[in-house]
Amino acid sequence: MSSSVTVERISDLTARAYGRSESGLLVPNGLPGELLRVRSSSERRWRRLGQVVELLEASPQRADAECAQAWDCPGCCFRCVPIETEQAWKRELLLRPFRRKGLELDPLLAPMVLPSHVEGYRIRCTAQAFVEDGHLLWGMRGFPWAARPIDLSRCPAQNGATRAGLHSLAAQLDGLEVFDLERGVDGLRWLNLHADESVSTPARAVLIFSSAEAARRARPQLEAVRGFSLGVGVTPASSHKVFRADPEWIHGDSYAAFRAPGLGDLELLAAPQSWTPVAAANVHLVLSTLLSCLEDWDGVELLELGCGVGTLSLALAQRGARVWGVDLERRSVDSASLNARHLQLCEAQARFFQGEALKSVRRLLAKGRRFDVVILHAMRGGYGAECLRLIRLLGAGRVFLIYPTAASLARELAELGLDGVFAMRRLHAFNQLPRSSATMVCAELSVG
């Protein structure tokens, strides 16, 4: 049963942006002011989702999405508006979590930084295996409002190498059994593909099967795959940590290569399960902001928590900073150390350690280490107010909190309290994945 609703505003109640009607119905890809015919597609304790049946009155801001999958896709929710409108809406959306926490940061918010490319920027993609019209495809499925699964090989946000890689792997692996929970079929579940057009090495693909037996049955076809560094792992259907299993390498090198603007022509390497940027250009956005905040990094003692494979730390080490990088993942630390050697940086210029953030800060304090600048680079959630309070004892005059969402940063700042010990100098925002709802934020704090 369908009904007509008017979209009131853009909602930020979830990880994705939705149009929200006066009744509280969330409508994927609905724009403020639009009249839509929708039917309820799912209902949960804290939200109701509607599937668009017909667009009755379009917003004057609606533009051609230039993607046939736009209405079904949960990823590019701002694809149907001009980039200037997206920038303005994202600015408003990112300020809401701070206001809800009683933090009025509007005057301190710098203009949102937009990458040079708003299409074809993704060098890494994670995709589910599914079968459509009898053939294997890679994409996203299971969204209650979507009429059909999303084929990521047709996604304009993926770069050319990623789209070509998805096509090639679908063709070479066509006919393999695909995991189906409802039918009780074991088989191919997921793909993680890393493909940077600017590097000379083959794309790296990691395939995940639901059982060792399914992977064994697929082995002959896997060994025949060409054009990729190929790894295979097994993760049971009951596990949500899909890519935690150590893959077995069938072809090529386990390291993925990519170039990060700001590090010259070096091809950075990343081991499996280590963090790499979805869009390498984002490294340059953050780096440029840090350089504008502090022009001279020569001799600066820098600690970066959440250093990943070293993209940001190494760029600052090249500019004279003496870097200590810490990351929870051993593979990330190993990759960062390897990249430092490739840059011909000695240990006095860049050193990397594995460790949990809070414990690492306590160890550094116990050893009497002091730093001029501390960067807390969060990939998912935050670091916790206790960790932040200990940071001030390291002697740093400047602290940068780089967080994946405004909500996670707002929670952290509200718990910490900006009470004279920490003072907000500037709030920076990056439109890191244009056309999606993703906005990365960076709080620049001074320490009293």
Residue pairs with C-beta under 8 A, 6 or more apart in sequence:
1 39
2 37
2 38
2 39
2 53
3 37
3 38
3 39
4 35
4 36
4 37
4 38
4 56
5 21
5 22
5 23
5 25
5 27
5 35
5 36
5 38
5 50
6 21
6 22
6 33
6 34
6 35
6 36
7 19
7 20
7 21
7 27
7 30
7 31
7 32
7 33
7 34
7 36
7 59
8 19
8 20
8 21
8 22
8 32
9 19
9 20
9 32
10 17
10 18
10 19
10 20
10 31
10 32
10 89
10 92
10 93
11 17
11 18
11 19
11 20
11 26
12 93
12 96
12 97
12 407
12 437
13 20
13 26
13 46
13 47
14 26
14 47
15 405
15 437
16 28
16 74
16 77
16 437
17 77
17 78
17 89
17 93
17 437
18 26
18 27
18 28
18 30
18 49
18 77
19 26
19 27
19 28
19 29
19 30
19 31
19 32
19 34
19 36
20 26
20 27
21 27
21 30
21 50
24 47
24 48
25 38
25 40
25 48
25 49
25 50
26 47
26 48
26 49
26 50
27 36
27 38
27 49
27 50
27 52
28 49
28 51
28 52
28 71
28 74
28 77
28 143
28 145
29 52
29 70
29 71
29 77
29 80
30 36
30 52
31 58
31 59
31 61
31 62
31 80
31 81
32 59
33 57
33 59
33 60
34 55
34 56
34 57
34 58
34 59
34 62
35 56
35 57
36 50
36 52
36 53
36 54
36 55
36 56
37 52
37 53
37 54
37 56
38 50
38 51
38 52
38 53
39 50
39 51
39 53
40 48
40 49
40 50
40 51
41 49
41 50
41 51
41 144
41 145
42 48
42 49
42 144
42 145
43 49
49 144
49 145
50 145
51 144
51 145
51 146
51 147
52 71
52 145
61 81
61 82
61 85
62 80
62 81
63 80
63 81
63 82
64 80
65 71
65 76
65 79
65 80
66 79
66 156
67 73
67 76
67 79
67 154
67 155
67 156
68 154
69 150
69 151
69 154
69 155
70 76
70 79
70 80
71 147
72 143
72 145
72 146
72 147
72 148
72 150
73 79
73 140
73 146
73 150
73 155
74 140
74 143
74 146
74 150
75 140
75 150
75 155
75 157
75 435
75 436
76 155
76 156
76 157
76 435
76 436
77 435
77 436
77 437
78 85
78 86
78 89
78 90
78 434
78 435
78 436
78 437
79 435
81 89
83 114
83 118
83 434
86 431
86 434
86 435
87 112
87 114
87 431
90 112
90 429
90 431
90 437
90 439
91 109
91 112
91 429
93 406
93 437
93 439
94 109
94 406
94 429
94 439
94 441
95 105
95 106
95 109
95 406
96 406
97 405
97 406
97 407
97 409
97 410
97 411
98 104
98 105
98 406
98 410
98 413
100 410
101 410
101 411
101 413
101 414
102 414
103 410
103 413
103 414
103 418
105 424
105 427
108 424
108 425
108 426
108 427
109 427
109 429
110 426
110 427
110 428
110 429
112 429
112 430
112 431
112 439
113 285
113 288
113 289
113 428
113 429
113 430
113 431
114 431
114 434
115 121
115 279
115 281
115 282
115 285
115 431
115 432
115 434
116 281
117 281
118 434
118 435
119 156
119 157
119 434
119 435
120 156
120 157
120 158
120 159
120 160
121 157
121 159
121 279
121 281
121 433
121 434
122 155
122 157
122 158
122 159
122 162
122 278
122 279
122 433
123 159
123 161
123 162
123 194
123 195
123 196
123 197
123 258
123 276
123 277
123 278
123 279
123 280
124 162
124 192
124 193
124 194
124 195
124 276
124 277
124 278
125 152
125 158
125 162
125 166
125 191
125 192
125 193
126 190
126 191
126 192
126 193
126 243
127 138
127 139
127 140
127 152
127 166
127 190
127 191
127 193
128 138
128 139
128 140
128 141
128 142
128 149
128 189
128 190
128 191
129 136
129 137
129 138
129 178
129 179
129 187
129 188
129 189
129 190
129 191
130 136
130 137
130 138
130 139
130 141
130 149
130 178
131 137
131 178
132 148
132 149
132 151
135 170
135 174
136 170
136 173
136 174
136 175
136 176
136 178
136 188
137 149
137 151
137 153
137 170
138 151
138 152
138 153
138 166
138 169
138 170
138 191
138 193
139 149
139 150
139 151
139 152
139 153
140 149
140 150
140 152
141 149
141 150
152 158
152 162
152 163
152 166
153 163
153 166
153 167
153 170
154 163
155 163
157 433
157 434
157 435
157 436
158 166
159 195
159 196
159 197
160 197
161 195
161 196
161 197
161 203
162 193
162 195
162 203
164 195
165 193
165 195
165 203
165 205
165 228
166 191
166 193
168 227
168 228
169 191
169 193
169 205
169 225
169 228
172 221
172 224
172 225
172 226
173 188
173 207
173 218
173 221
173 222
173 225
175 221
176 187
176 188
176 218
176 221
177 185
177 186
177 187
177 188
177 214
177 217
177 218
178 185
178 187
178 188
178 189
179 185
179 186
179 187
179 188
179 189
179 209
179 210
179 214
179 237
180 187
181 237
186 209
186 210
186 211
186 213
186 214
187 209
187 210
187 214
187 218
188 207
188 208
188 209
188 210
188 214
188 218
189 208
189 209
189 210
189 235
189 237
189 242
190 207
190 208
190 235
190 242
190 243
191 205
191 206
191 207
191 208
192 205
192 206
192 208
192 243
193 203
193 204
193 205
193 206
194 203
194 204
194 205
194 256
194 258
194 270
194 276
195 203
195 204
196 256
196 257
196 258
196 259
196 280
198 258
198 259
199 257
199 258
199 259
199 267
200 257
200 267
201 229
201 253
201 257
201 267
202 227
202 228
202 229
202 252
203 227
203 228
203 229
203 256
204 228
204 229
204 231
204 252
204 253
204 254
204 255
204 256
204 272
205 228
205 229
205 230
205 231
206 230
206 231
206 232
206 233
206 243
206 247
206 272
207 222
207 230
207 231
207 232
207 233
208 232
208 233
208 234
208 235
208 242
208 243
208 245
209 215
209 218
209 232
209 233
209 234
209 235
210 234
210 235
210 236
210 237
211 234
211 236
212 234
214 234
215 222
215 232
215 234
222 230
222 232
222 250
223 250
225 250
225 251
226 251
228 251
228 252
229 249
229 251
229 252
229 253
229 254
229 255
229 256
230 249
230 250
230 251
230 252
231 247
231 248
231 249
231 250
231 254
231 272
232 247
232 248
232 250
233 243
233 245
233 246
233 247
233 248
234 245
235 241
235 242
235 243
235 244
235 245
243 272
243 273
244 273
246 272
246 273
247 254
247 272
254 271
254 272
255 269
255 270
255 271
255 335
256 269
256 270
256 272
256 276
257 267
257 268
257 269
257 270
258 267
258 268
258 270
258 276
258 277
258 280
259 265
259 266
259 267
259 268
259 280
260 268
260 277
260 280
260 283
260 284
260 311
260 315
261 280
261 281
261 283
261 284
261 287
262 283
262 284
262 287
262 288
262 315
263 283
263 311
263 314
263 315
263 318
263 343
264 318
266 339
266 342
266 343
268 309
268 310
268 311
268 335
268 339
269 309
269 335
269 338
269 339
269 342
270 276
270 309
270 332
270 335
271 309
271 331
271 332
271 334
271 335
272 331
273 329
273 331
274 308
274 309
274 329
274 331
274 332
274 334
274 335
275 308
275 309
275 327
275 329
275 332
275 379
276 308
276 309
277 283
277 311
278 432
278 433
279 432
279 433
282 430
282 432
282 440
283 311
283 312
283 315
285 430
285 432
286 312
286 402
286 430
286 440
286 442
287 312
287 315
287 316
289 428
289 430
289 442
290 312
290 316
290 375
290 400
291 297
291 319
293 398
293 400
293 425
293 426
293 444
294 300
294 373
294 398
296 320
297 316
297 319
297 320
297 321
298 319
298 320
298 321
299 320
299 321
299 322
300 316
300 320
300 321
300 322
300 372
300 373
301 321
301 322
301 324
301 370
301 371
301 372
301 373
302 313
302 316
302 321
302 322
302 323
302 324
302 371
302 372
302 373
302 374
302 375
303 323
303 324
303 325
303 326
303 364
303 371
303 373
303 374
303 375
303 394
303 396
304 312
304 313
304 323
304 324
304 325
304 326
304 374
304 375
304 377
305 326
305 327
305 357
305 360
305 361
305 374
305 375
305 376
305 377
305 383
305 387
306 326
306 327
306 328
306 357
306 376
306 377
306 378
306 379
307 313
307 325
307 326
307 327
307 332
307 333
307 336
307 352
307 377
308 327
308 332
308 336
308 377
308 379
309 332
309 335
309 336
309 339
310 325
310 335
310 336
310 337
310 339
310 340
310 350
310 352
312 375
312 377
313 323
313 325
313 336
313 350
313 352
314 323
314 336
314 339
314 340
314 343
314 345
314 350
316 323
317 323
317 340
317 343
317 345
317 349
317 350
318 343
318 345
321 373
322 348
322 349
322 350
323 349
323 350
323 351
324 351
324 352
324 353
324 364
324 369
324 371
325 333
325 336
325 350
325 351
325 352
325 353
326 352
326 353
326 354
326 355
326 357
326 360
327 333
327 336
327 352
327 354
327 355
328 354
328 355
328 356
328 357
329 354
330 354
333 352
333 353
333 354
336 350
336 352
337 351
337 352
340 349
340 350
340 351
340 352
343 350
353 360
355 363
357 376
357 383
357 387
358 383
358 384
358 386
358 387
358 390
361 387
361 390
361 391
361 394
362 390
364 394
365 390
365 393
365 394
369 394
370 394
370 395
370 396
371 394
371 395
371 396
372 395
372 396
372 397
372 398
373 396
373 397
373 398
373 399
373 400
374 391
374 394
374 396
374 398
374 399
374 400
375 399
375 400
375 402
376 383
376 387
376 388
376 391
376 399
376 400
376 401
376 402
377 402
378 401
378 402
378 403
378 404
378 408
379 404
380 404
380 408
381 408
382 403
382 408
382 409
382 411
382 412
383 412
384 412
384 415
385 412
385 415
385 416
388 399
388 401
388 412
388 416
388 422
389 416
391 399
391 447
392 421
392 422
392 447
396 447
397 446
397 447
398 444
398 445
398 446
398 447
399 422
399 444
399 445
399 446
399 447
400 442
400 443
400 444
400 445
401 409
401 412
401 413
401 442
401 443
401 445
402 440
402 441
402 442
403 409
403 412
403 440
403 441
403 442
403 443
404 438
404 440
405 439
405 440
405 441
406 429
406 439
406 441
409 441
409 443
413 424
413 443
416 422
418 424
418 445
420 448
421 447
421 448
422 445
422 446
422 447
422 448
423 445
423 446
423 448
424 443
424 444
424 445
425 444
425 445
425 446
426 443
426 444
427 441
427 442
427 443
427 444
428 441
428 442
428 443
428 444
429 439
429 440
429 441
429 442
430 439
430 440
430 441
430 442
431 439
432 438
432 439
432 440
